Amino acid sequence: MSTDFWCNPYPAYHRLRAVSPVIWDDALGAWLVTGARAADTLLRSQQVSSAWIRLSEGTPRTADRDELNRILGDWFMLSDQPEHTGLRRAVHGWFTRSKIESLRPQVRVVVDRTLDGLGPSDQVELVEELASPVAAGAIGAILGVPGELCLSALPNLGRIASFLANPYHEPSAVAAADAFRQLSETLRRAPVEGSGGLLEGLHDAGWSQYAATATLLLFAGQETTTGLISTGLLYLMGDDESRLALANGEVTAEEVVMELLRFDTPVPQVPRVALADINLEGELIRTGDRIIIFIAAANRDPAAATDPDRLDVRRSDLGLAFGAGPHFCLGAALARVTGEEAISAWVRRFPDAKPVGPGAVWLTSKGYRALASLTVATNRFSLQETHR
């Protein structure tokens, strides 16, 4: 795909939807779903499977593939009922809205400590110096491990993401299998005794059974929240009206974060496999067909949102950023709270911050939507001069 697509995929999504909200693509060998109504229907449907890794044909059988299938089969986001419910139930209590709200003060401490630790320069690399450490600290608070441990896992998380984005590439499978082995060992040896965190509970419940769940929580919590914070701040720095509305209390941080998630979600697509023939938007999806649900495209469907390509922090259209149905994002509350705390604190401290240098550099071929890097001038010193 071209650089233009990675920088802004939405024109391509609109072109697809203009043809049909559900369209077959020969190159990908899959149905592409870009309409909000069709996406919502499939996300809630029991006629599609999330276990697409195990149901995919044409992949060679190797030791690494067998290991990946075993591990990913225990990721509840890649499993179906009844396994999905059983695996998810083991950790659900940690991610309820009330539980996450009780952890908000810890997340706020993580954010403030990260901002306080920024170097003396007026320039900040937003992903490396803010978004990643804050996301790591937040998921670390849930797991009961230091944020530094979560940060150290980033290279292995990247190798897993690359495989999930291209599961038919054998070198990616080999790298991902090795990454899982390293992550599992790191988490197994983590100093969790007495932490009261989720990871301690998984150890007590039987580590071998829940090792895959632990890696899933680290993977999902780190990468998606990093993307939310960094891309969200990019858009707010370019939208004075929205940024000032947040700074002045005209809108809540929750309203801002939910609109940022609709506008450009960190999880732009999810795969499914049809378990039965499905008639959808005038198309017949056959049993066994692969489906890619483009959540990012559905969130900007004009049929579901007024003026969908405009960032509007006062809108009530929430979109599908957290999914729908049985696979509604378990970590939705944690992502929302972490994003609220990080974004609102940044706007308070650096109201005049702006991107500098080459601007936003977007990640490619990882399967999720996030910035690779973004250098920002905080303008904190010029602000101090003004107030003397």
NORPERA-V928584 format. One record per pair of residues at least 24 apart in sequence whose ideal C-beta (glycine too) atoms are under 8 Angstrom apart, sorted by the first residue. I is the first residue (numbers start at 1). J is the second residue. D is the distance in Angstrom with one decimal. If there is no record, write none. Layout:
BEGIN
i->I j->J d->D
i->I j->J d->D
END
This chain:
BEGIN
i->1 j->364 d->7.7
i->6 j->362 d->4.7
i->6 j->363 d->7.6
i->6 j->364 d->4.9
i->7 j->360 d->7.5
i->7 j->362 d->5.6
i->9 j->268 d->7.1
i->9 j->296 d->6.8
i->10 j->296 d->7.4
i->10 j->297 d->7.6
i->10 j->300 d->5.9
i->10 j->309 d->6.6
i->13 j->294 d->6.1
i->13 j->296 d->6.7
i->13 j->297 d->3.6
i->13 j->300 d->6.8
i->14 j->297 d->7.8
i->14 j->300 d->7.5
i->16 j->294 d->7.9
i->16 j->297 d->7.0
i->17 j->297 d->6.3
i->17 j->301 d->6.6
i->20 j->281 d->6.7
i->20 j->282 d->7.6
i->20 j->283 d->7.1
i->21 j->281 d->5.2
i->21 j->301 d->7.5
i->22 j->280 d->5.3
i->22 j->281 d->4.4
i->22 j->282 d->7.7
i->22 j->283 d->4.7
i->22 j->285 d->7.6
i->23 j->283 d->7.6
i->24 j->283 d->7.5
i->28 j->290 d->7.8
i->28 j->292 d->7.0
i->29 j->290 d->6.1
i->30 j->271 d->7.7
i->30 j->289 d->7.3
i->30 j->290 d->3.9
i->30 j->291 d->6.2
i->30 j->292 d->5.1
i->31 j->283 d->7.3
i->31 j->285 d->5.6
i->31 j->289 d->6.0
i->31 j->290 d->7.1
i->31 j->291 d->4.6
i->31 j->292 d->7.1
i->32 j->292 d->5.5
i->32 j->294 d->6.5
i->33 j->280 d->7.9
i->33 j->291 d->6.3
i->33 j->292 d->6.8
i->33 j->293 d->4.7
i->33 j->294 d->6.2
i->33 j->298 d->7.5
i->34 j->294 d->5.0
i->34 j->297 d->3.8
i->34 j->298 d->6.5
i->34 j->301 d->7.2
i->35 j->281 d->6.5
i->35 j->297 d->7.9
i->35 j->298 d->6.4
i->35 j->301 d->5.6
i->35 j->303 d->7.0
i->36 j->298 d->4.3
i->36 j->299 d->7.3
i->36 j->301 d->3.9
i->36 j->303 d->6.1
i->36 j->304 d->3.5
i->36 j->305 d->7.8
i->36 j->320 d->7.1
i->37 j->281 d->7.6
i->37 j->301 d->7.9
i->37 j->303 d->6.9
i->37 j->304 d->7.3
i->38 j->280 d->5.5
i->38 j->281 d->5.1
i->38 j->298 d->7.8
i->39 j->293 d->5.0
i->39 j->294 d->7.2
i->39 j->295 d->6.4
i->39 j->297 d->7.8
i->39 j->298 d->3.8
i->39 j->320 d->6.0
i->40 j->298 d->7.3
i->40 j->320 d->6.4
i->40 j->324 d->5.6
i->41 j->280 d->6.6
i->42 j->272 d->6.2
i->42 j->278 d->7.9
i->42 j->280 d->7.3
i->42 j->291 d->6.6
i->42 j->293 d->5.6
i->43 j->270 d->7.7
i->43 j->293 d->6.5
i->43 j->320 d->6.8
i->43 j->323 d->5.6
i->43 j->324 d->4.2
i->43 j->325 d->5.0
i->43 j->327 d->6.9
i->44 j->324 d->5.4
i->44 j->325 d->3.6
i->44 j->326 d->7.9
i->45 j->278 d->7.4
i->45 j->325 d->7.5
i->46 j->81 d->7.6
i->46 j->275 d->7.8
i->47 j->274 d->6.7
i->47 j->275 d->5.4
i->47 j->276 d->4.6
i->47 j->278 d->5.5
i->48 j->272 d->4.1
i->48 j->273 d->6.6
i->48 j->274 d->5.7
i->48 j->275 d->6.2
i->48 j->278 d->7.4
i->48 j->291 d->6.4
i->49 j->80 d->5.3
i->49 j->272 d->6.4
i->49 j->273 d->4.7
i->49 j->274 d->7.8
i->49 j->275 d->5.3
i->50 j->77 d->6.6
i->50 j->78 d->5.6
i->50 j->79 d->6.4
i->50 j->80 d->5.9
i->50 j->84 d->7.3
i->50 j->270 d->7.8
i->50 j->272 d->6.4
i->50 j->327 d->6.1
i->51 j->78 d->5.8
i->51 j->79 d->5.6
i->51 j->80 d->5.5
i->51 j->273 d->7.4
i->52 j->78 d->7.1
i->52 j->271 d->4.6
i->52 j->272 d->6.4
i->52 j->273 d->4.9
i->52 j->290 d->7.1
i->53 j->78 d->5.9
i->53 j->167 d->6.3
i->55 j->273 d->4.5
i->55 j->288 d->7.8
i->56 j->167 d->6.5
i->56 j->168 d->7.6
i->56 j->273 d->7.7
i->56 j->290 d->7.6
i->58 j->168 d->7.0
i->59 j->167 d->7.0
i->59 j->168 d->6.0
i->59 j->173 d->8.0
i->60 j->170 d->6.7
i->62 j->170 d->7.5
i->62 j->173 d->7.4
i->64 j->173 d->5.2
i->64 j->174 d->5.1
i->64 j->176 d->7.8
i->64 j->177 d->4.0
i->65 j->173 d->5.8
i->67 j->177 d->5.0
i->67 j->180 d->7.3
i->68 j->163 d->7.4
i->68 j->173 d->6.0
i->68 j->176 d->6.1
i->68 j->177 d->5.5
i->68 j->180 d->7.3
i->71 j->180 d->5.3
i->71 j->212 d->4.8
i->71 j->215 d->7.4
i->72 j->212 d->7.4
i->73 j->212 d->7.9
i->74 j->209 d->8.0
i->74 j->211 d->7.9
i->74 j->212 d->3.5
i->74 j->213 d->6.6
i->75 j->212 d->5.8
i->75 j->213 d->7.4
i->75 j->216 d->4.6
i->76 j->213 d->7.1
i->76 j->216 d->7.2
i->76 j->330 d->7.7
i->77 j->216 d->6.8
i->77 j->220 d->7.3
i->77 j->327 d->6.3
i->77 j->330 d->8.0
i->81 j->326 d->7.1
i->84 j->326 d->6.4
i->84 j->327 d->7.5
i->85 j->326 d->7.7
i->87 j->213 d->6.1
i->88 j->330 d->6.3
i->90 j->202 d->7.6
i->90 j->205 d->6.7
i->90 j->210 d->6.3
i->90 j->213 d->6.6
i->91 j->198 d->6.2
i->91 j->202 d->7.7
i->91 j->213 d->6.2
i->91 j->217 d->6.9
i->91 j->330 d->7.2
i->92 j->330 d->6.9
i->94 j->142 d->5.9
i->94 j->198 d->4.8
i->95 j->142 d->7.7
i->95 j->330 d->5.1
i->95 j->331 d->5.9
i->95 j->332 d->7.8
i->95 j->333 d->6.1
i->95 j->334 d->6.3
i->96 j->333 d->7.1
i->97 j->333 d->4.8
i->99 j->333 d->7.8
i->100 j->333 d->3.9
i->100 j->334 d->5.2
i->100 j->337 d->5.3
i->101 j->333 d->7.6
i->101 j->337 d->7.1
i->103 j->141 d->5.7
i->103 j->142 d->7.1
i->103 j->334 d->7.9
i->103 j->337 d->7.4
i->104 j->337 d->5.4
i->104 j->341 d->7.0
i->106 j->141 d->4.7
i->107 j->137 d->7.4
i->107 j->138 d->5.2
i->107 j->141 d->6.6
i->107 j->337 d->5.8
i->107 j->338 d->5.5
i->107 j->341 d->5.1
i->108 j->341 d->5.2
i->108 j->345 d->7.7
i->110 j->134 d->5.9
i->110 j->137 d->3.4
i->110 j->138 d->6.1
i->110 j->141 d->6.9
i->110 j->147 d->6.7
i->110 j->341 d->8.0
i->111 j->137 d->7.9
i->111 j->341 d->4.8
i->111 j->342 d->5.1
i->111 j->345 d->5.0
i->112 j->345 d->6.7
i->113 j->137 d->7.7
i->115 j->345 d->6.1
i->115 j->346 d->7.2
i->115 j->349 d->6.0
i->118 j->378 d->7.8
i->122 j->377 d->5.7
i->122 j->378 d->5.6
i->122 j->379 d->6.9
i->122 j->380 d->6.3
i->122 j->381 d->5.3
i->122 j->382 d->7.9
i->123 j->356 d->6.6
i->123 j->375 d->5.7
i->123 j->376 d->6.8
i->123 j->377 d->5.6
i->123 j->378 d->7.3
i->124 j->353 d->7.9
i->124 j->375 d->7.3
i->124 j->376 d->5.1
i->124 j->378 d->5.8
i->125 j->373 d->6.2
i->125 j->374 d->7.2
i->125 j->375 d->5.6
i->125 j->376 d->7.9
i->126 j->230 d->5.3
i->126 j->233 d->6.3
i->126 j->234 d->7.7
i->126 j->371 d->7.3
i->126 j->373 d->7.9
i->126 j->374 d->4.5
i->126 j->375 d->7.4
i->126 j->376 d->5.2
i->127 j->226 d->6.7
i->127 j->230 d->4.9
i->127 j->370 d->7.8
i->127 j->371 d->5.4
i->127 j->372 d->7.0
i->127 j->373 d->5.6
i->127 j->374 d->6.1
i->128 j->373 d->7.3
i->130 j->229 d->6.8
i->130 j->230 d->7.6
i->130 j->233 d->8.0
i->130 j->342 d->7.0
i->130 j->346 d->7.0
i->131 j->225 d->7.8
i->131 j->226 d->4.5
i->131 j->227 d->7.7
i->131 j->229 d->4.0
i->131 j->230 d->4.1
i->131 j->233 d->7.9
i->131 j->342 d->7.3
i->131 j->371 d->7.9
i->132 j->222 d->7.6
i->132 j->226 d->5.1
i->134 j->225 d->7.6
i->134 j->229 d->6.2
i->134 j->338 d->6.5
i->134 j->341 d->7.9
i->134 j->342 d->4.8
i->135 j->221 d->6.9
i->135 j->222 d->5.2
i->135 j->223 d->7.9
i->135 j->225 d->3.9
i->135 j->226 d->4.4
i->135 j->229 d->6.7
i->135 j->338 d->6.5
i->136 j->222 d->6.1
i->138 j->221 d->7.1
i->138 j->225 d->6.4
i->138 j->334 d->6.3
i->138 j->337 d->7.8
i->138 j->338 d->4.2
i->139 j->217 d->6.9
i->139 j->218 d->6.3
i->139 j->221 d->3.4
i->139 j->222 d->5.7
i->139 j->225 d->7.3
i->139 j->334 d->7.3
i->141 j->197 d->7.6
i->142 j->197 d->6.6
i->142 j->198 d->5.4
i->142 j->217 d->7.3
i->142 j->221 d->7.1
i->142 j->334 d->6.5
i->143 j->187 d->8.0
i->143 j->190 d->7.8
i->143 j->192 d->7.7
i->143 j->197 d->5.2
i->143 j->198 d->5.4
i->143 j->199 d->4.4
i->143 j->214 d->7.4
i->143 j->217 d->6.7
i->143 j->218 d->7.0
i->144 j->192 d->5.1
i->144 j->195 d->3.3
i->144 j->196 d->6.2
i->144 j->197 d->1.5
i->144 j->198 d->6.3
i->144 j->199 d->5.1
i->144 j->200 d->5.4
i->145 j->187 d->7.7
i->145 j->190 d->4.8
i->145 j->191 d->7.4
i->145 j->192 d->6.3
i->145 j->195 d->7.2
i->145 j->197 d->6.8
i->145 j->199 d->6.1
i->149 j->186 d->6.9
i->149 j->190 d->6.1
i->150 j->218 d->6.3
i->150 j->222 d->5.8
i->152 j->186 d->7.5
i->153 j->183 d->5.9
i->153 j->186 d->6.6
i->153 j->218 d->6.0
i->153 j->222 d->7.2
i->154 j->222 d->7.2
i->155 j->179 d->7.9
i->156 j->180 d->7.8
i->156 j->182 d->5.3
i->156 j->183 d->5.1
i->157 j->183 d->7.6
i->157 j->218 d->7.1
i->157 j->219 d->5.4
i->157 j->222 d->6.0
i->157 j->223 d->6.1
i->158 j->366 d->7.0
i->160 j->215 d->7.9
i->160 j->219 d->6.0
i->161 j->219 d->7.6
i->161 j->223 d->6.4
i->161 j->366 d->4.5
i->161 j->367 d->5.7
i->161 j->368 d->6.6
i->162 j->365 d->6.5
i->162 j->366 d->6.3
i->162 j->367 d->7.9
i->164 j->367 d->5.3
i->165 j->365 d->5.6
i->165 j->366 d->5.6
i->165 j->367 d->3.3
i->166 j->365 d->6.8
i->180 j->215 d->6.3
i->183 j->215 d->4.9
i->183 j->218 d->6.9
i->184 j->211 d->4.9
i->184 j->212 d->8.0
i->184 j->214 d->7.5
i->184 j->215 d->6.2
i->187 j->211 d->7.1
i->187 j->214 d->4.9
i->187 j->215 d->6.8
i->187 j->218 d->7.1
i->217 j->331 d->7.5
i->220 j->330 d->7.9
i->220 j->331 d->5.8
i->221 j->331 d->5.6
i->221 j->334 d->6.5
i->221 j->335 d->7.7
i->223 j->266 d->7.4
i->223 j->366 d->7.9
i->223 j->368 d->5.8
i->223 j->370 d->7.0
i->224 j->266 d->4.3
i->224 j->267 d->6.1
i->224 j->331 d->7.5
i->224 j->335 d->6.1
i->224 j->368 d->6.5
i->225 j->266 d->7.7
i->225 j->334 d->7.4
i->225 j->335 d->5.1
i->225 j->338 d->5.2
i->225 j->339 d->6.8
i->226 j->266 d->8.0
i->226 j->370 d->6.1
i->227 j->266 d->3.4
i->227 j->368 d->6.0
i->227 j->369 d->5.8
i->227 j->370 d->3.3
i->227 j->371 d->7.3
i->228 j->257 d->7.3
i->228 j->260 d->6.9
i->228 j->261 d->6.6
i->228 j->266 d->5.4
i->228 j->335 d->6.0
i->228 j->338 d->7.8
i->228 j->339 d->4.7
i->229 j->338 d->7.3
i->229 j->339 d->5.9
i->229 j->342 d->4.8
i->229 j->343 d->6.5
i->230 j->370 d->6.5
i->230 j->371 d->4.5
i->230 j->374 d->6.2
i->231 j->260 d->7.4
i->231 j->264 d->5.6
i->231 j->266 d->7.2
i->231 j->369 d->6.9
i->231 j->370 d->6.5
i->231 j->371 d->5.9
i->232 j->256 d->7.8
i->232 j->257 d->6.9
i->232 j->260 d->4.1
i->232 j->339 d->6.3
i->232 j->343 d->5.5
i->233 j->343 d->6.1
i->233 j->346 d->5.9
i->233 j->353 d->8.0
i->233 j->376 d->7.8
i->234 j->355 d->6.9
i->234 j->360 d->5.7
i->234 j->371 d->6.7
i->234 j->374 d->6.0
i->235 j->260 d->6.3
i->235 j->263 d->6.6
i->235 j->264 d->7.0
i->235 j->311 d->5.8
i->236 j->260 d->7.7
i->236 j->343 d->6.9
i->236 j->347 d->6.7
i->237 j->353 d->5.9
i->237 j->354 d->5.7
i->237 j->355 d->6.3
i->237 j->376 d->7.2
i->238 j->355 d->8.0
i->239 j->311 d->5.5
i->242 j->311 d->5.9
i->242 j->312 d->7.9
i->242 j->313 d->4.7
i->243 j->347 d->5.9
i->243 j->351 d->7.2
i->245 j->313 d->5.8
i->245 j->314 d->7.4
i->246 j->313 d->7.0
i->246 j->343 d->7.7
i->246 j->344 d->6.5
i->246 j->347 d->5.6
i->247 j->347 d->5.3
i->247 j->348 d->6.9
i->247 j->351 d->5.9
i->251 j->313 d->4.9
i->251 j->314 d->6.1
i->253 j->339 d->8.0
i->253 j->340 d->3.8
i->253 j->341 d->7.6
i->253 j->343 d->6.6
i->253 j->344 d->4.4
i->254 j->336 d->6.6
i->254 j->340 d->5.9
i->255 j->313 d->5.7
i->255 j->314 d->7.2
i->256 j->313 d->4.8
i->256 j->340 d->7.7
i->256 j->343 d->6.6
i->256 j->344 d->7.8
i->257 j->336 d->5.6
i->257 j->339 d->4.4
i->257 j->340 d->5.3
i->257 j->343 d->6.6
i->258 j->318 d->5.6
i->258 j->319 d->8.0
i->258 j->321 d->7.8
i->258 j->336 d->7.4
i->259 j->311 d->6.6
i->259 j->312 d->6.4
i->259 j->313 d->4.8
i->259 j->315 d->6.1
i->260 j->311 d->7.6
i->260 j->339 d->7.4
i->260 j->343 d->7.8
i->261 j->319 d->6.8
i->261 j->321 d->3.7
i->261 j->322 d->7.5
i->261 j->339 d->7.9
i->262 j->299 d->4.8
i->262 j->305 d->7.2
i->262 j->315 d->7.8
i->262 j->317 d->6.6
i->262 j->318 d->6.4
i->262 j->319 d->3.5
i->262 j->321 d->6.0
i->263 j->299 d->7.4
i->263 j->300 d->7.8
i->263 j->311 d->5.2
i->264 j->296 d->6.9
i->264 j->369 d->6.2
i->265 j->295 d->5.8
i->265 j->296 d->5.4
i->265 j->299 d->6.2
i->265 j->319 d->7.3
i->265 j->321 d->4.1
i->265 j->369 d->6.4
i->266 j->321 d->7.9
i->266 j->368 d->5.4
i->266 j->369 d->5.2
i->266 j->370 d->6.0
i->267 j->295 d->6.2
i->267 j->321 d->7.1
i->267 j->323 d->8.0
i->267 j->329 d->7.9
i->267 j->368 d->5.8
i->267 j->369 d->7.3
i->268 j->294 d->6.5
i->268 j->295 d->6.1
i->268 j->296 d->3.7
i->268 j->297 d->7.9
i->268 j->368 d->7.0
i->268 j->369 d->4.8
i->269 j->293 d->6.3
i->269 j->294 d->4.9
i->269 j->295 d->6.2
i->269 j->296 d->6.9
i->269 j->367 d->7.7
i->270 j->295 d->6.5
i->270 j->323 d->7.1
i->270 j->327 d->7.9
i->295 j->319 d->7.9
i->295 j->320 d->5.0
i->295 j->321 d->6.6
i->295 j->323 d->7.3
i->296 j->369 d->6.7
i->349 j->378 d->7.8
i->349 j->380 d->7.4
i->350 j->376 d->7.9
i->350 j->378 d->4.4
i->350 j->379 d->6.8
i->350 j->380 d->6.1
i->351 j->383 d->7.9
i->352 j->378 d->8.0
i->352 j->379 d->4.2
i->352 j->382 d->7.5
i->352 j->383 d->6.2
i->353 j->377 d->6.5
i->353 j->378 d->4.9
i->353 j->379 d->6.0
i->354 j->379 d->7.0
END
